[in-house]
Structures are given as structure tokens and as C-alpha cells.
Amino acid sequence: PPQIKEKKEELISLDEDHLDLKQETDTLMEIPTNEEDENSEADLNNQQSFAVTDSQDEEKPFKCKECGSSFSQMSSLKKHTRIHTGKKPFFCKECDKSFNQTFHLNRHMRTHTGEKPFLCKECDSRFSCRSHLNRHMRTHTGEKPFTCKECEKSFSKKSNLKIHMRTHTGEKPFTCKECDTNFSDSYNLKIHTRTHTGEKPFSCKECDQTFSKKSNLKIHMRTHTGEKPFTCKECDQSFSHISTLKTHMRTHTGEKPFSCKECEKSFSKKSNLKIHMRTHTGEKPFFCTECAKRFSHLSHLKTHMITHTGEKPFPCNKCDASFSRIPILKTHVKTHTGER
């Protein structure tokens, strides 16, 4: 009869809304896979079941023998029972996956057909699941409904809050199989893995350089565009990297956070400390290919190479003389100024 049909459609619609909510809260960083959707079904049905038991049993005469949940229709009880039996009678004809509800199968089929029936009214982006559309809408509204109880940060996705919480707990559940390094999220593990595989999937369209991270490509592109988005508030100098700006700020603050453990010297840049440490270790990693002399600084090697090439890159602006080293040029300039 039409009434029963309408009730069934209403139930399916209710299932869809509940499922989309569950997908929204359980989504991890990227769009969920079908496998993740399947794993969330049991938890979803359990939640729905417990909600049902709060109502009067007189209105819901069909009771589950396993957990005591009650339902108004036998068909709903049958669907629910599958979470206990693990039965998945609905099979995908395209692959080997099976599902415990027709709705889940229908949603899965969109991964094969490419169908995206949910449309964003703001930017015309399309999505295969309503939950993906709901999550996307927050990029337009700026809504961040998930708040950290430890600090004041808020997030648009519950999964991002879950990942953020690990900064407080110190949890790092994702482990590299190659070197046992642990990470707080799967994305950073994926990026790290490329240090072992050598994979660099992000290519510069201007030159031949490739990068393991998209953010590194973005930074590299500034060498082509000349963009310097980070500006010093003290002297208006601009920089292409925020790290370079941070280092520059120490010229104003006088901060020298990198200290030598061997002596009392400290430095504003970690690289300068590294170079300084060679005075203690005696390390000379830079060697001349012409005579095998070794140097602790790259700049010293470059200066030395001039003795082999005969190059004189430092010209006098008073006459036509040129010199191989700046100190020799400075001495020469005094012959013009009369300075001793």
C-alpha cells in the first residue's frame, strides 16, 4: 500500500541522514573510503538502537534478543540484527564488496559510476555523499563546530580535532615500517615514507625540479614569481620563507638561541652553530678537486679555487684593477683614498 511505501522511504531517508552524520564525525583527513564506511556501520546501528530503547516499548514491539533494542517494524529489526550476525547480503557486481543494507550498496556504487548527486550551491562542486557536501559547506561558512577542551582551537572536522588532541596526549599511532619513526597522523607518515622511496610527485612547471611535498613546491615557485609574502614589521624587508623572516627578526631582537656545548658562544642561526662546531671537531668536509686540500667552510673552498682558475672577481671602482680576494681589494682602495 502507498502508506507502507512512504514509511519505508522515510526510514531509508532517516538512515541516510544518520549515516551521513556518522561519516561526518568519523572522516579522517581525506574523503573516506568505502572500507571506512563499512567499518562505521556497526557503530552507527548501535547508536541508533540505543536511541530507540529510550522510547516506549509499546510503540516498538519488535525487540532484539542480543542487545534489547526495540523497533516499530520487523524490517528494521531484521536490518539491525545483521550487525550482530555480520551478514552482508547485498553484493556489488563490480567488485567483491558486500553490505548489510541496500543504501550502503547504492552509495558504494557511486565509486564505480562516478555519480555525484549532491551539489554545492555556492561553487557548483559536486559530491557522492551528503556528508561530504555538508563538510565542504564549512569552507564557505567558516563554521568550526569542534572545539578542543584543552585549548581554544576549533576545527571544521571532528577528525581534525581528533588529530589535534594528540598534540596534548603525545599519541603517535602511525609507525614507519622502514625506520620505526612514529607519527600522530597518517598524512605525515605518508610524506615521511617518501624519504625512503624517493618519490617526488610534485613537479615544477617552470623547471625540472620535483618535490615530495606540495608545500615545498609552493615555496619553490616563489623563486620563479619573486613573491615575498612575509614582511618584517621592524624594517619592511620581505622574505619568501617564513623561516627566513624568523631568522631575520633575531637581528632586531639580538636573540641567539643556538649555544655551543663546548664553549660559551651562541648563534642566531643553527647553521652558524654547525659551522662553528667544526672548530672543535676539526671536521673539514669541503675539499679541492685540484689539489685535495680540505676546508671547514664552503666559502673558504670557493676562495681557494680562485688560486687554480686565476679568476679575479672583485674589481676596483676607481681603476681597472681586479683582485681575487676582498681583503686585497680593500688594501688596494687605500692607494686611491690615501688611507693607511
C-alpha positions in Angstrom: 0.0 0.0 0.0 1.2 3.6 -0.6 1.4 4.4 3.2 3.8 1.5 3.8 5.9 2.5 0.8 6.1 6.1 2.1 7.2 4.8 5.6 9.9 2.7 4.0 11.2 5.6 2.0 11.1 7.7 5.2 13.1 5.1 7.0 15.7 4.9 4.2 16.0 8.7 4.3 16.4 8.6 8.0 19.2 6.0 7.6 20.9 8.2 5.1 20.8 11.2 7.4 22.2 9.2 10.3 24.9 7.6 8.2 25.9 10.9 6.7 26.3 12.3 10.2 28.3 9.3 11.2 30.6 9.7 8.2 31.0 13.4 9.0 32.2 12.7 12.5 34.4 9.7 11.6 36.1 11.1 8.5 39.9 11.1 8.6 41.8 13.9 6.7 40.8 12.7 3.3 37.5 11.6 1.8 36.5 8.3 3.5 37.0 5.0 1.6 34.2 2.5 1.3 36.1 0.3 3.7 36.0 3.0 6.3 32.2 3.4 5.7 31.6 -0.3 6.2 33.6 -0.3 9.4 31.4 2.5 10.8 28.1 0.8 10.1 28.1 -1.3 13.2 28.8 1.7 15.5 26.1 3.7 13.7 23.4 1.0 14.1 24.4 0.5 17.7 23.9 4.3 18.3 20.5 4.2 16.5 19.5 1.1 18.5 20.3 2.7 21.9 18.3 5.8 20.9 15.4 3.6 20.1 15.3 1.9 23.5 14.7 5.3 25.2 11.2 5.3 23.6 8.2 3.4 25.0 8.4 -0.4 24.1 4.6 -0.3 23.5 5.2 1.7 20.3 8.2 -0.6 19.3 7.1 -4.2 19.7 10.0 -5.8 17.9 12.8 -6.4 20.3 16.4 -7.6 19.5 17.4 -10.6 21.6 21.1 -9.7 21.5 21.0 -6.2 22.9 17.4 -5.4 23.8 16.9 -2.6 21.2 13.3 -2.1 20.1 11.9 -1.3 16.7 8.5 -0.3 15.4 8.8 -2.5 12.3 10.0 -6.1 11.8 12.0 -5.0 8.7 14.0 -2.6 10.9 14.7 -5.3 13.4 16.0 -7.6 10.6 18.3 -4.8 9.4 19.6 -4.3 12.9 20.2 -8.0 13.5 22.8 -8.0 10.8 25.2 -6.0 13.0 25.2 -9.0 15.4 25.4 -11.7 12.7 27.8 -9.9 10.4 25.6 -10.8 7.5 26.0 -8.7 4.4 23.6 -10.0 1.7 23.9 -7.1 -0.7 26.8 -7.6 -3.2 28.5 -5.2 -5.6 28.5 -6.6 -9.1 31.6 -4.6 -10.0 33.9 -5.8 -7.1 33.9 -8.2 -4.2 32.5 -5.9 -1.6 29.2 -6.7 0.3 27.0 -4.6 2.5 24.3 -5.1 5.2 21.9 -2.5 3.8 20.8 -1.6 0.2 21.5 2.0 1.0 25.2 1.3 1.7 25.4 -0.7 -1.6 23.8 2.1 -3.6 26.2 4.7 -2.1 29.2 2.4 -2.8 28.1 2.0 -6.5 28.8 5.7 -7.0 32.5 4.9 -6.7 32.1 2.8 -9.9 29.7 5.1 -11.7 31.3 8.4 -10.7 27.9 9.8 -9.8 27.9 12.9 -7.6 24.3 13.8 -6.9 25.0 16.4 -4.1 25.7 19.9 -5.5 27.1 22.9 -3.6 25.0 26.0 -4.3 27.9 28.3 -3.6 30.6 26.9 -6.0 29.0 24.1 -8.1 31.3 21.5 -6.6 29.7 18.0 -6.6 29.9 15.2 -4.1 29.0 11.5 -3.9 27.8 11.6 -0.3 25.7 14.2 1.5 28.2 14.2 4.4 31.0 15.3 2.1 28.8 18.2 0.9 28.0 19.1 4.5 31.7 19.1 5.4 32.5 21.1 2.2 29.9 23.8 3.1 32.1 24.8 6.1 34.7 26.1 3.7 32.1 28.7 2.7 30.5 29.4 6.1 33.8 29.2 8.1 32.0 27.1 10.7 34.2 25.3 13.2 31.9 23.3 15.5 34.5 21.0 17.0 36.4 22.7 19.9 39.4 21.4 21.9 38.7 21.2 25.6 42.4 21.6 26.4 43.0 24.8 24.4 40.8 27.2 22.5 41.3 25.9 19.0 38.3 24.9 16.9 38.0 22.7 13.8 35.6 22.2 10.9 36.0 18.4 11.0 35.9 16.1 14.0 38.7 14.1 12.6 41.0 17.2 12.7 40.1 17.7 16.3 40.9 14.1 17.0 44.3 14.5 15.3 44.9 17.8 17.2 44.2 16.1 20.5 47.4 14.1 20.0 49.4 17.2 20.5 48.1 17.2 24.0 48.3 13.4 24.7 51.5 12.8 22.7 49.9 9.8 21.0 51.6 8.8 17.7 49.8 5.7 16.4 51.2 5.6 12.9 54.6 3.9 12.6 57.0 3.8 9.6 57.8 0.1 8.7 61.2 1.1 7.5 62.7 3.0 10.4 60.1 2.7 13.3 59.5 6.5 13.4 56.1 7.3 14.8 53.6 10.0 13.7 50.4 11.5 15.0 48.6 11.2 11.7 48.6 9.1 8.6 49.3 12.1 6.3 52.7 12.8 7.9 53.6 9.1 7.8 52.8 9.1 4.0 55.0 12.2 3.5 57.8 10.6 5.6 57.6 7.3 3.6 58.8 9.3 0.5 62.2 9.8 2.2 62.6 6.0 1.9 61.0 5.5 -1.6 62.5 8.7 -3.1 59.1 9.5 -4.5 58.7 13.2 -5.6 55.2 13.5 -7.1 55.0 17.3 -7.3 56.8 18.8 -10.3 57.6 22.5 -11.1 56.2 23.5 -14.5 58.9 26.2 -14.9 61.9 24.0 -14.3 62.8 20.3 -13.9 62.7 20.2 -10.1 60.4 17.8 -8.2 59.3 17.7 -4.6 58.0 15.2 -2.1 55.6 17.7 -0.5 53.1 20.1 -2.2 54.1 22.8 0.3 57.7 22.6 -0.8 56.7 23.1 -4.5 54.6 26.1 -3.4 57.6 27.6 -1.7 59.9 26.8 -4.6 57.5 28.6 -7.1 58.4 31.9 -5.4 61.9 31.6 -6.9 60.2 32.0 -10.3 57.5 34.5 -9.3 59.6 36.6 -7.0 56.8 36.6 -4.4 57.9 37.5 -0.9 54.8 37.4 1.3 56.5 37.6 4.7 57.3 41.1 5.8 59.4 42.4 8.8 57.4 44.8 10.9 60.6 46.5 12.1 62.3 47.4 8.8 59.8 46.4 6.0 62.2 43.8 4.5 60.2 41.0 2.8 61.1 37.3 2.5 59.9 34.3 0.5 60.0 31.9 3.5 58.6 32.4 7.0 61.6 30.7 8.5 63.8 33.3 6.9 61.7 36.1 8.4 62.0 34.4 11.8 65.8 34.2 11.5 65.9 37.9 10.3 63.9 39.0 13.3 66.8 38.0 15.6 68.9 40.8 14.0 66.4 43.1 15.7 65.9 41.2 19.0 69.5 40.1 19.4 68.3 36.6 20.2 70.9 33.8 19.9 69.1 30.6 20.8 71.7 28.2 19.5 74.5 27.6 22.0 77.8 25.7 21.7 78.2 23.0 24.3 81.9 23.2 24.1 82.4 26.9 24.7 80.2 29.9 25.6 79.5 31.1 22.1 75.9 31.3 20.9 74.4 32.0 17.5 71.2 33.3 15.9 71.2 30.6 13.2 71.5 26.8 13.7 73.7 26.7 10.5 76.2 29.0 12.1 76.4 26.8 15.1 77.0 23.8 12.9 79.9 25.6 11.1 81.3 26.8 14.5 81.3 23.2 15.8 84.0 22.3 13.2 86.5 24.5 15.1 86.1 21.9 18.0 85.8 18.7 15.9 88.4 19.7 13.3 86.0 18.5 10.6 86.8 19.7 7.0 84.0 18.4 4.7 84.9 20.6 1.7 87.9 19.5 -0.5 89.5 20.9 -3.6 89.3 18.6 -6.6 92.6 20.1 -8.0 94.9 19.6 -5.0 92.9 17.7 -2.4 93.2 20.5 0.2 90.3 20.4 2.7 88.3 23.2 4.3 85.8 23.7 7.1 83.8 26.3 5.2 82.4 26.2 1.7 83.3 29.9 1.2 86.9 29.1 2.0 86.9 26.4 -0.7 85.5 28.9 -3.2 88.2 31.4 -2.3 90.9 28.7 -2.6 89.6 27.6 -6.1 90.5 31.1 -7.4 94.2 30.2 -7.0 93.7 27.5 -9.6 91.4 29.3 -12.0 93.2 32.7 -11.8 89.8 34.4 -11.6 89.7 37.9 -10.1 86.0 38.6 -9.4 86.5 41.8 -7.3 87.1 44.9 -9.4 88.2 48.3 -8.1 85.7 51.1 -8.9 88.5 53.7 -9.1 90.6 52.0 -11.7 90.7 48.9 -13.9 92.4 46.6 -11.4 90.7 43.4 -10.2 91.5 41.1 -7.4 91.0 37.5 -6.3 90.0 38.4 -2.7 88.1 41.2 -1.0 90.8 41.9 1.6 93.3 42.5 -1.2 90.8 44.8 -2.9 90.3 46.8 0.3 94.1 47.2 0.7 94.3 48.4 -2.9 91.5 51.0 -2.5 93.5 52.7 0.2 96.1 53.7 -2.5 93.4 55.8 -4.0 92.0 57.3 -0.8 95.4 57.8 0.9 94.1 56.0 3.9 96.7 54.0 5.9 
